């Protein structure tokens, strides 16, 4: 009834249980549940834009780390620790 992935199993289980409860109460209505956790509507350009934004952020972060260590070492030298 469901695939190996847990994300697909839970909606199927909820659908089976809810429809079973509806049948117990003599209802003619049915509940339909679907799962589509990963939408494929994103354009490929969006992924490359996100990649370059993250890359730029990491480069700026990496450029700021060496001065931080240098200042820390100088403070340790001044305190003679």
N, C-alpha and C positions, 0 to 999 in steps of 0.2 A: 504493500500500500504506500510505502514511502521509501525514499532513497536512503543511502547511507548517511547523508548529511543531516545533522540534527536540526538545522535551520529549516529544512523542508518537512521534517517529521512532525514537529509541534503543531503547525497549522492543520495538518491532516488529522491528527489526533483530536484537536479541538473541534474540527468539523464533524468527525464521527460522533463524539460525545454530545455535541449540541443537537445534532439531528436525532440522536437516540432519545434525548430528553424531550424533544418536540414530539416524537412519535408516542412516547409514553403519555403525553398530555393530549393525545388525539388531535394534534394540529396538522393542518394540510400544508403549512408553510415549511420551507426548508432554508437553511442558512448555508451560504456558500462562502468559503474562505480561500483566499489565495495569498501566496507569498511571492514577492518579487523584491528581495532585499537589495539587489545590485542593479540599478537602472542603467541600461545601455544607451541612454539618450545623449550622453555627454559627447561633445565633439572631441576629436583627437587633439585639436589645438589647445583645448583646456588643460589636458594632461601635461603637455609640453610647457604651457605657461606656468602651471603650478610647480613643475620641476625647476624651471629657471628662477622662480621667486624663491624657492627653498635653497637652491644653489647659491644665489646672491646673499641670502641671509647667512648661510653657513660661511661663505667667504668673508663677509664683514665680521662675523663672530670670530673666525680664525685669525683675522688681522688684529683683533683687539686682545687676544690672549697673550702673545709674547710680551707686550709692554706691561701687562698685569704681573707677569712673573718677574720681569726685570725690576719693577717698582717694589715688589714684595721682597726680592733679594736685597735691594738697596736698604730697605727699612730694617731687615734682619742684620745687615752689616753695620748700620748706624747704632742699633741697640746692642750690638756685639753678642748676638745670641748664637 
